[in-house]
């Protein structure tokens, strides 16, 4: 009788553990909608830009979460990564990819870098009154750049 009870209870416990593992919530954020590709930029150039922007999207999601939970160290680290991100060089005469991007893109790229530096400084000072505004300025630059990418220089 005790052996049968042990086998049955072990089976029930195994089923509960397996169900809990299968039904556990995902630890990732839902990425949401993707931007459509602009027809004026060739697919090869879009692929290069997409690689850089994919990494940037991950950084921005992590930065948002760090700002929301008031993790000053995390905010400073992620904003510092955005600041340190390699920039696309302004176009030269032979430069096909960067020549496809409007001059305003490079201005926004510089602004993003400056705003990332500001977010790092605000987080380092633990200035939680200023943190939402500095993060908002950084995000406004992202939105302006996305509009420029999709719509061009209108």
ABEGO torsion letter per residue (X at the ends): XAAAAAAAAAAAAAAAAAAAAAABBBABBBAEBBBBBBAABBAAAAAAAAAAAAAAAAAAAAAAAAAAAGBAAAAAAAAAAAAABBBBBBBBAABAAAAABBAAAAAAAAAAAAAAAAAAAAAAAGBAAAAAAAAAAAAAAAAAAAAAAAAEBX
